[in-house]
Amino acid sequence: MSTTLESAGPAKGAAPNGNGGRRRLPGWLVGVLWAVVALGVLATASYLTGVTELTSSTTAQNGLRLALPILLAALGGLWAERAGVINIGLEGMMILGTWGAAWGAYYGGPWAGLLAAAVFGALGGLLHAVATVTFGVNHIVSGVAINLLGLGIAKYLAKLVFEPLSGNPRQSPPVEKFDTYSATWLADWLGDLENAQRVVLSDVAGLLRGLVTGVSPLAMLALLLVPISYVALWRTRFGLRLRSCGENPTAAESLGVRVYLHKYLALLISGGFAGMGGAALVLLPGGADYLEDQTGGRGYIGLAAMIFGNWRPGGLLGGAALFGYADGLQLSAGGSAILALLYGAVLLLGVIVVVQLVRRRWIAAAVGAGSALLLYYVYWSVDELSSDLTPYTAHAVTLVVLAAAAQRLRPPKSIGSTYQRGVDG
């Protein structure tokens, strides 16, 4: 059974890469190239606009902290949707995780809080599994119900448990946070390079310094979960069987895969990761203790990061980094830095237009050029964004990125479908 699944490959005579026989670059190399391009664009925009916060260590440090909840939610979405279950209930599972993190950390410290957050999030995933897998409820309807239910349960538990302790039904008492660690000698050396204000070199040093200063164990764990998820889903028999449930569950069942079991396990893992994303909002230094509805839509942004990453761990890491960076930038420098980022977007679109012209994709080049002109007009005509708009930078980036990535997406074939054992779909 497993041999049949694992040995399945392209038909004889078919192009091995689906690109007319042309060899494509490895995914990791494409990601590295895009990271280099993005760094070059940010360094150029910082130099031309004089806004050094675009590549400062403070922005990088804030961006990493704000990217972690999005990254963990995106990983949760990846596990669920690779098994064929749409999980827009990530937001509700994150909310449950925030309450669980505060409750566990108050009584047992940050590691107990992280474990409690994962358990509460997994319970939300279990409820989603019961509704969608066992009873065949529409995945979107179930996800919306989880979001509403998660918010309601967290409100009830906060009033029941936290109000006697803090005197506020919407807030927990102070809880212990994770400690942070820094590579001091490296951070000091990078700080000297950053302060030297040398083009490109200081930009790279600033961003790297932010990533090695004040790093928490939760950040290390979240980043480690990206390659672990890749190995588990793409390099193990369990992962192959789980992904087969998202591609063709009927065929998987005929080969002996226990489809229901794998979907349940995927949703438990999905909810656990989303709950850990909620814990990141509570247990990281610099963050608030539990507050009512403090996720602020990050579950949905995590879902967007996963879609941007084309349902791949490396891609969603890039998406989470992008959204976290945009959020961290507005927190560090406000509206003027967001306008400088807009200028950087114009430069990036210019690069994309040149690439499309080289490939002779005239329509795509024209659309890119028009978008660049529109963004430059906004940059030229606005002195500074209103403080009422800057908190929604990450949400605006979400819409733009999803619109740009829509043409290259390849979701699992049976995602969102209702599966019944023994029934040919």
N, C-alpha and C positions, 0 to 999 in steps of 0.2 A: 504493500500500500504506500508506504513512505517512499519506496524506491521509485514508484510510478510518478509521484508528485515531484520528487527531487530531480528526476532525469528529464522532465519535460523541458523542451527547448524549442527554438525556432524550427519551422518546417524546413525540409531539405530544399536548398535553392533559394531560400529567403535571405534577404539582407540581414546580417547578424545584428545590426544596430538600428534598423528601421529608418535609415537615412540614405537610401539609394546606394548602399555599399560604402559610403564615405565614413571613415573612422572619426568618431566624435571624441572630444576631450573628456577625461574622467570628471565625474561630478565634483570631486574635491578640488581639482585644479581650476575648474570654472569658478567655484566659490572663492578661491584664492585670488584669481584674476579680478573678479568683481570687487573684492575687498581692497585690492591695490588701486583700482580705478576710483573707488569711493574715497579712499584716503587722499589720493591726488586731487580730487575735486574739492574736498574739505580744506586741504592745505591751500589750494589756489584761491578759494573763496575767502578764507581767513586773511590771506595776504592782500587781496584786492579790496576787501571791505574794511579791513582793520579791526574786525571782531575776533579777538584771539580766543574767546570762549568756545568757538566752534571746535577747537582741538585741545582744550585745556584739560588738565587732570581732574579738575572738579566736575566738569561735564561728563567725562568718562566714568568717574566713580558714581555719580548720580545715575548715569545711564545704566550701568551694570546693576545697581540696586533695583531700579525700576523695571529692568528687563526680566528679572528673575521670576516674578509672578506670571508674566506673559509667557515665558519659556516653559514653565511647568504646566500651565494650562494648555499650551500648544502640544506638549508631549502627551498630555491626557487625551486631547482630541485625536492625536495620531493613533494611539492604541485602539481607541474605540472605532474610528472610521476605517482603519485597515481591516477590522473585523466586520465591516459592513454596517455599522450602526452610527447614524448621525448623532452627535452629542452637542447640541446647543445648550444643554443643561450644565455646561462647565461653570457658568457664572454662579448658579445655585450651589454647586459643589464647592466652589471657592468660598462662598459665604459661610457654609457649614464649617469649612476648614479654618476660617478666621476665628469663629467661636471656639472650636475645638483647640486651636493653638493657644488662645488666651486662657482657657480653662485648664489645659494640661500644664502650661508654663507657670501658672499661678501656684499650682500645688506641687509640681515636680520639676520645674526648670525648663529650659528651652528644648532639650531633646525630647522630654515627655510631651511638650506642646506640639512638636513636629509630628510625633507618633500619633497623638490624639487627632491632629488635623488630618493626617492621612486616613485614619479610621473613619472619621466623620465624612470625609469626601468619598471614601469607598462605599459607605452606606448609601450616599446619594447615587453612586454608580450602580449599586445593587438594585435600588428602586427603579432606576431607568432600565436595567436589564429585565426585571420582572415585567415591566409594562411593555417593552418593545419586543423582547425575545420570546417570552412565555405567552403573553396575551396579544401580541401583534398590534399594539397601539402605534399609531403614526409617530415616527421618531420626532418630528418637529413639535407635535402636540405634547408628547411626553417631556421633551426638553423644556418647553415653556412652563409646564406644570412643575418640573423640578426647580426651576429658577424661582417661581413664586413660593413654592413650598419651602425651599431652603431659606429664603428671606423670612418667612413666617416662623419657621422653627427657631431660627437664630434669635429673632425678636423675643419669642416666648422664653427660650432658655436664658437669654440675657436678663430678662426681667426676673426670672425665677432665681437665678444663681448670682448674678453680678449686682443687682440693685441693693441687696442687703450689705454687700461688701463695699461698693463704691458710692452708693446713694444715687446712682444714675442708671436707669434701665437701658440706656443706649451706649454705655461705655463700661469697660472692665476696669478693675483696679490695676495699678501698675504691675507689669509682669517682667520677669527677667528676660533679657535679650541675649542673643548669641554674642560671644566675644569676636573680635576681629583681629586679623593678623596681617602684617606687612613685611615685604622683603626690604628691610630698611636700607641696606647698602645699595641695592639696585634702585630703590625709590629716590634716594639722595642723589645718585648719579644722574638718573633721568630728570630729576628736578633741576639740576644745574643746566642740563641741555635745554630743558623747556624754558628756563629763564633767559637763556642766551638769545632767544628769539631769532633763530636761524631758519630760513624758509625750508619747509619739509622736515628737516631734521628735528626741529623743536616741536613740530606738530606730531610727529611719530612718538617722540619722547613723552609729550603730554598725555597722549591717549594711553600709552603703555603704562605710564606712572599711575594713572587712575585705576588701571586693572590689577596692579600689584600692591595697592595701598588700601588698608582697611577692608580686607576680604574676609568674609565670614565662612564658617564651615558649611552653611547652607548653600552659599554660592558655589563652593567647590563641588558639593554633592549634586547640585542641579546641573552644572556643566558636565559632570561625569556621567549623568544619566543620559546624555545625548548619545555618546558612543555605545553605552550599554544597550540603549533601545535599538540602535542600528544592528548590533551583533545579535541581540535576542530576536529581532523580527526578520533579519535577512540572512543570518548565518546559523540558524538552529532549526531543527525539525519542528519544534513548537511554533516558531515564528512562521515557517512555511505553511503550516496547517492553519494558523490563525489568519494569515493573509489570504489563503485560499477561501476562507469563509466570506471574505469581503469581495472576492472576484467571482466565484461561482459556488455558492454553498451546496447546491444540488449535486454538482460533480464531486465536491469534497466529501459529501455524505456517502456517495456511491463508492468512494475509495476508503471508507472506514473512518473518516474524520468525525469526531464528536462535535458537531457544529454548535449545538447549544452550549456545551461546556466551554468551548473556546470563546464564544461571544460573552458569556458571563465573566470569564476570567479577564477578558479585554476591558470590560466595563468596570470591573473592580479596580484594575490597575489604573484605568483612566480617571476614575473618581479619586483614587488615592493621590495621583499626581496633581489633580486640580486642588485637592485639599491642601497639599503641600504648597501650592501656589498661594493659597489664602494665608498659610502660615508665614510666608515670606513678607506679607504686609504687616504682620504683627510682631514677628520675632527678630527682624533685622534691625540693627542699630540705625537710628535716624527715623524709623517709622513710628507710627502711633500705636498705642495699645488697641485692643479691640474697640472699634466704633461701628455703629449700626450702618450697614450698607457701604462699607469702606472699599469694596472691590472696584467701584466706579467703572463697571463695564469691562474690566480687564479680561474676564472670561471670554467675552466676544472678541476682543482684540487678539487673545491667544488663538482663538479659532481662525481669525484672519491670518495670523502669522503661519499657522499650519497650512492653510490653503495657499498662501504666498510661496511657501516652501514646497509646494506640490506633493504634499503627503510624504515628505522625506525628512529624516532627523536633521541633516545638515542644512537643508533649506529653511526649515522652521527656526533653526538657530539664528540664521541671518535675518529672518523676519522679526524675531523677538529683539535682536540687537538694534534693528532699525527703529522699531517703535519705542524701545527703551531709551535709545539715544535722543529721539525727538522729544520725549517727555523730560529727560534729564536736562536737555538744552534749555527748554523754557523755564525749568526750575532754577537753573544756574544764572541765566542772563535775561530772561524775559523776551519782550517783543522784538527788540533790536536784533537779537541773535536769531530769532525765527526768520526775520527778513533776510539776514545773511544766509541762512540755510536755503531760503527761496532762491537766492542768487546762485547758490551751489547747485540747486536743482536745474537751473537754466544751463549751467555749464555741463551738467551730466546729460541733459537732453541734447545738447550740441554734440557730444560724443556719440550718442545713440543715433542721431541723424546722419553723422558721417558714416557710421557702420552700415546703416540701412542704404545709404547711397552706394557704398562699395558693393553691397549685395544686390543692388538694382531693385530694391523694394521701394518704389517711388511713392506709393500711397502712405506707407508707414513713415517714410522720411518727411512727407508733407505734413502729416499729423503731428509728428514730433517737432517740426519747425514751428508750426502754429501754436503748439502748447508752450514752447520756449518763449515765443514772442509775447503770449498772454501773461506768463509768469513774470517776464521781465517788466512788462507794463505795470503789473501790480507792485513789483519791487520799486520801480522808479516813482510811482505816484503816491506811495504810502510812506510816511516818515517813520512810523512805529505802530506796531499792532496794539490794539487795545488789550489791557490786562484781563478783560472779560473773555477774550478769545484765545489767549495763549494756552490756558489749561487744556484746550481741546485740540492741541497740535497733533498728538498721537492719533486721535480719531480721524482727523483730516488726512493724515498720512496713510491711515488704513484704507480709506476710500480710494485715494489716488493709486496706491500700490496694487490693490485688488483689481482696479480697472485696467492697469497696465499689464498685470500678470494673467488676465482672464484667458488670453488666447493660447497659452502654453500649458494649461492645467490638464492633468490626467488623473481623476479620482478613481478609486476602486470601482469596478464595473457594477457590482451589486449593492453599492452603498445606498442606504435608505429603503431597500426593498424589504418586504415582509416575508420571512422564511418560515415554512412549516415542514416539519420533518416528514419525509416520505412523499411530499407533494412536489412535482416537477414545476419549477417556477418559470 
